Amino acid sequence: MLIYRRRPHDVSEADVTPESIYRSRRAFMGTLSGLGLAASFAPSAWAKPPYEGVGEADAPKWFAAKKADARWDAVVPADPSKDKTTPFEDATHYNNFFEFGTDKDDPAARAGQLTTAPWSVTVDGLVNAPGAIALEDLIGPSQLEERIYRLRCVEAWSMVIPWLGIPLADVIKRADPKSEARYVRFETLVRPEEMPGQRSRFGLIDWPYIEGLRLDEAMHPLAFLAVGNYGRVLPNQNGAPLRLVVPWKYGFKSIKSIVRISLVKDAPMNSWQQIAPNEYGFYANVNPDVDHPRWSQATERRLPNSLFSPNRIDTRLFNGYDEVASLYAGMDLRKHF
């Protein structure tokens, strides 16, 4: 379940509004506008103290300008005591990003060499407004907002991360999809001179890394494009400068360093589905009742953890985001895993 904040950060944790009342940022702001309140929230009212242990980072000027007007704590966990934010050190040093290597610490060690500015994203396929768009222009028309989401890896570990970004639906709407568009295909950067994992002779992935969503999934208010986390620009090892965040799906669906977004008629074959279709399906919805062929998905390790403090918790269907259930009404979730 999601909670949408209605007030600045100094309001108590209990003073929140259920997602069922405010389904999206626009609906929420429209309600404030109707009450004559929206104008009273100046950018400074949304300011938020820095996260512990997180320093300032070099960021493009456009990001700093957008951050100054960001809406903080736009989405928070229903129970912050159970879903405590993962420390920045863990979130940035325990990662899967195979473009930089297969070990969890490879991205932090190797991703610093990636050039992330300038950056552009090609939006194409079955759209009426295709084009190569500079990242600042892709993000520019929307207000940055912070969403604190659970992240559940298919490997049965999890984190809670505060992302900064915009709804994916904003970008898709501006592209003006044609009526025959049914799916959204995403593609990661290929730059082997800066991404050593792409140079490996032992890699399994046929680059570029590909992911996809059904169009209605992509248009859901929870689907998110992140350009930052922990109140700062997105670290390279977390998918800079632009990554997808789909909190009700396993983490491999949240593709990183995106350079292409295509609207297509048929379901794209995602990279892990190509490698092991019996282990990784197209949907990849978090589901404790559908095990991976090599391990159980009933529980997860919530980071940080240790040998003496395993911090193992029960996994929830759709990672606890029950509001997406209607997307899969009538589907056999074991068959369509």
Steps between C-alpha positions, in 0.01 A plus 500: 500500500615854425457816699501838323611796710277806493723731701867594542749275677434632852156336512479188717518153343132446581387809310481342155240424235438149361595434138145387431387861547780663301595263218759725344699815554283687252177398666646605833620839378173551316315452826722755674446741213125460530528590865714802419797351686748398230652847467575511872761226469811694402808295399661566840205331668605172342863521619640195675809455719784296347500123553746378760838420349408640158706790376449732208589365159596665173181537303392672179358849545158386379485239777585755770227732368240222491601375844438845647134464402467130585208357693656307786346194666239484225468126562595336827457150645177430684706390801842672506596304813491178295633647178796701625707670234806295407828678585654676201819295532309174455283632219805613303739210570279193460372514144428295190616689193656243269630763262771553765549144624324214673607560861284718722783748560608525135260785412626722783861422411471541123204724412675825589653513152160514330428833329142599576487853359400593243234230473207453267218249473345392173122466522369317195285221361123533493484864609392822335781705656825305456845642546832504682443706813764646731453366851432844644223549243357156566470580872443874472120525458438296818563581865756279669354305789643268760354153534619258766451157347580145602740330257477118488770314307418165337796367703286534816656811654342842531555865583294816561623789286394866466497576127476839329334511162178528304209272405578287194150582378601865454758407238272253323213748480725764345612245238132460401476122444317373194193282550682179408768543769467231767843476662796717598852380425802643683864482399821562695813678379766297320842653561755223563790743533335629822299190594751218553231236547407549135856409399503170687530184290316310772188714518158348450316808380472592134535878531317731515304406809129501413190523718131551439163575655145477384376848415245498782776403744718784375212745540427396858569785749760289684726453195785748536804638318774588750781754454601513866487331838566597862444865410782512245570422137490129420836326562640323196481158665128548560423554132593860424390716351154348438350174620162338526347414839206258503456420869256210469736302273833332561795734472630378164195663337624843615741555212791744547678763290214521252568632149189386313127474579294343221127449473435167325216267406645171626654408833878552492719209607690626805866412546465254787202339331726433200765342721277281721130517410413230756643719778419856393163587351378813327284618790736429791245614759615444856314189614578295812294210362704457181852384581804545284603154375812520719372672815191601694339839456295474821741716702772758440811643665441867577830687482694579705535160658768274646561143611375577849225735381362341181208745483286252305142605434199358319463596136167653398314458172583789267759601762213632710369739232147360491371786285649337188301176543229612258758501219510121523136416570414157365861411415671182617799651682680165502480474124566869438792535741 
